Amino acid sequence: MDKYIGFYIDRPIGNNIFSYEDRENKKIYVPKLIEGTLDDVSVGEEIVFNEIDEDIEIKAKGLKNMIIYKYQDKDVYIFDNHNHAFYFWIKSLKKGNFTKGCKLVHVDQHKDTREPENYNVDIDNIDDVFRYTNETLNVGSFIKPALKHDIFSEVIIIDSSYGFNLDIEGEYVLDIDLDILIKDCRTPYLEIARLCHVSGGTIHVRMKKMEELGIIKGTKILLNLPKLGYDVCCFVGIYIDKTSSFSEVFEEMSKIKEVVELHLTTGNYTVFAKVICKNISDLQDILLNKITVIPGIQRTDTIISLNQPIDRNITI
């Protein structure tokens, strides 16, 4: 599909130019573009970005495939390495997906507005656009050529969550780097590096090592539950009549979406569950019609949380 059929770049061009002479690995992979859905997004085994930072070679693996899918009749592209956006913009422009000269809304912690090596590209020739995208542009220099060639009339940069409520008038193309969602456990490596007075590469290697050791299990997005209508948090102490009922109780409790945590405990309760629900009536329904009817549960005690003044990980 398209010119993105999966290929290597082994010369010091495009995204492969960074620290090229000093690197052990001399090539990066540009994944194949496939039609799919969000379910097809997965990490592959190929190195898609490579650089050296403080004598540490960073070999970053990326997506197994680039994805194009339809959302409300719009083409959505999912890919690593932001410079490929230039090619996809012009391809979409040729398909009539947006009007030349509209706005670009760039949602990213990085502005990506560095000057490219040159602006020499024939945007009417898709082959030349492909060449320029992969041989001249890199992850930080793809926006200015789009402005230079009037693909967009202006760029609106949203580099923090404070801009999410910005009211943008007129037609625009939305360009999102998911690092904008980084917060707390997903703080950018460069920001952690600044606070620790080391390089971004050092932080990357240390984080990778802790993942390999199992110290870091993963990351997650923290939801503002009241904004989603879930205003009640409570804890349910559950008495189970006999140990042979444990497995069935755990299995049935796992089917209740409002049960977000389940702990096997010592003390007065056999099991302690954290339950999130919309209101007291919702809580009553969950208790009477979902939890207490499970075979093996003898009785329950419910404690409603009024506030959560502390919410944190342990500091080591």
Secondary structure as the mmCIF struct_conf table of DSSP 4:
data_model
#
loop_
_struct_conf.conf_type_id
_struct_conf.id
_struct_conf.beg_label_comp_id
_struct_conf.beg_label_asym_id
_struct_conf.beg_label_seq_id
_struct_conf.end_label_comp_id
_struct_conf.end_label_asym_id
_struct_conf.end_label_seq_id
BEND BEND1 LYS A 3 LYS A 3
STRN STRN1 ILE A 5 ILE A 9
BEND BEND2 ARG A 11 PRO A 12
HELX_RH_3T_P HELX_RH_3T_P1 GLY A 14 ASN A 16
TURN_TY1_P TURN_TY1_P1 PHE A 18 SER A 19
HELX_RH_3T_P HELX_RH_3T_P2 TYR A 20 ASP A 22
BEND BEND3 GLU A 24 GLU A 24
STRN STRN2 ILE A 28 GLU A 35
HELX_RH_3T_P HELX_RH_3T_P3 LEU A 38 ASP A 40
STRN STRN3 VAL A 43 ASP A 53
TURN_TY1_P TURN_TY1_P2 GLU A 54 ASP A 55
STRN STRN4 ILE A 56 LEU A 63
BEND BEND4 LYS A 64 LYS A 64
STRN STRN5 ASN A 65 TYR A 71
TURN_TY1_P TURN_TY1_P3 GLN A 72 ASP A 73
STRN STRN6 LYS A 74 ILE A 78
BEND BEND5 ASP A 80 ASN A 81
TURN_TY1_P TURN_TY1_P4 HIS A 82 ASN A 83
HELX_RH_AL_P HELX_RH_AL_P1 HIS A 84 LYS A 94
TURN_TY1_P TURN_TY1_P5 LYS A 95 GLY A 96
BEND BEND6 ASN A 97 PHE A 98
TURN_TY1_P TURN_TY1_P6 LYS A 100 GLY A 101
STRN STRN7 CYS A 102 VAL A 107
BEND BEND7 GLN A 109 HIS A 110
HELX_LH_PP_P HELX_LH_PP_P1 ARG A 114 PRO A 116
BEND BEND8 GLU A 117 GLU A 117
TURN_TY1_P TURN_TY1_P7 ILE A 123 ASP A 124
HELX_RH_AL_P HELX_RH_AL_P2 ILE A 126 GLU A 135
TURN_TY1_P TURN_TY1_P8 THR A 136 THR A 136
TURN_TY1_P TURN_TY1_P9 VAL A 139 GLY A 140
BEND BEND9 SER A 141 PHE A 142
HELX_RH_AL_P HELX_RH_AL_P3 ILE A 143 LYS A 148
TURN_TY1_P TURN_TY1_P10 HIS A 149 ASP A 150
BEND BEND10 ILE A 151 ILE A 151
STRN STRN8 PHE A 152 ILE A 158
BEND BEND11 SER A 160 SER A 160
HELX_RH_3T_P HELX_RH_3T_P4 SER A 161 GLY A 163
TURN_TY1_P TURN_TY1_P11 PHE A 164 ASN A 165
BEND BEND12 GLY A 170 GLY A 170
STRN STRN9 TYR A 172 ILE A 176
HELX_RH_3T_P HELX_RH_3T_P5 LEU A 178 LEU A 181
HELX_RH_3T_P HELX_RH_3T_P6 ASP A 184 ARG A 186
HELX_RH_AL_P HELX_RH_AL_P4 TYR A 189 CYS A 196
TURN_TY1_P TURN_TY1_P12 HIS A 197 HIS A 197
BEND BEND13 VAL A 198 VAL A 198
HELX_RH_AL_P HELX_RH_AL_P5 GLY A 200 GLU A 212
TURN_TY1_P TURN_TY1_P13 LEU A 213 GLY A 214
BEND BEND14 ILE A 215 ILE A 215
HELX_LH_PP_P HELX_LH_PP_P2 ILE A 221 LEU A 223
HELX_RH_3T_P HELX_RH_3T_P7 LEU A 225 LEU A 228
TURN_TY1_P TURN_TY1_P14 GLY A 229 GLY A 229
STRN STRN10 VAL A 232 ILE A 240
BEND BEND15 ASP A 241 ASP A 241
HELX_RH_3T_P HELX_RH_3T_P8 THR A 243 SER A 245
HELX_RH_AL_P HELX_RH_AL_P6 PHE A 246 SER A 254
TURN_TY1_P TURN_TY1_P15 LYS A 255 LYS A 255
TURN_TY1_P TURN_TY1_P16 LYS A 257 GLU A 258
STRN STRN11 VAL A 259 LEU A 264
BEND BEND16 THR A 266 THR A 266
TURN_TY1_P TURN_TY1_P17 GLY A 267 ASN A 268
BEND BEND17 THR A 270 THR A 270
STRN STRN12 VAL A 271 CYS A 277
BEND BEND18 LYS A 278 ASN A 279
HELX_RH_AL_P HELX_RH_AL_P7 ILE A 280 ILE A 286
HELX_RH_PI_P HELX_RH_PI_P1 LEU A 287 ILE A 291
TURN_TY1_P TURN_TY1_P18 THR A 292 VAL A 293
BEND BEND19 ILE A 294 ILE A 294
TURN_TY1_P TURN_TY1_P19 PRO A 295 GLY A 296
STRN STRN13 ILE A 297 SER A 305
BEND BEND20 PRO A 309 PRO A 309
HELX_LH_PP_P HELX_LH_PP_P3 ASN A 313 THR A 315
#
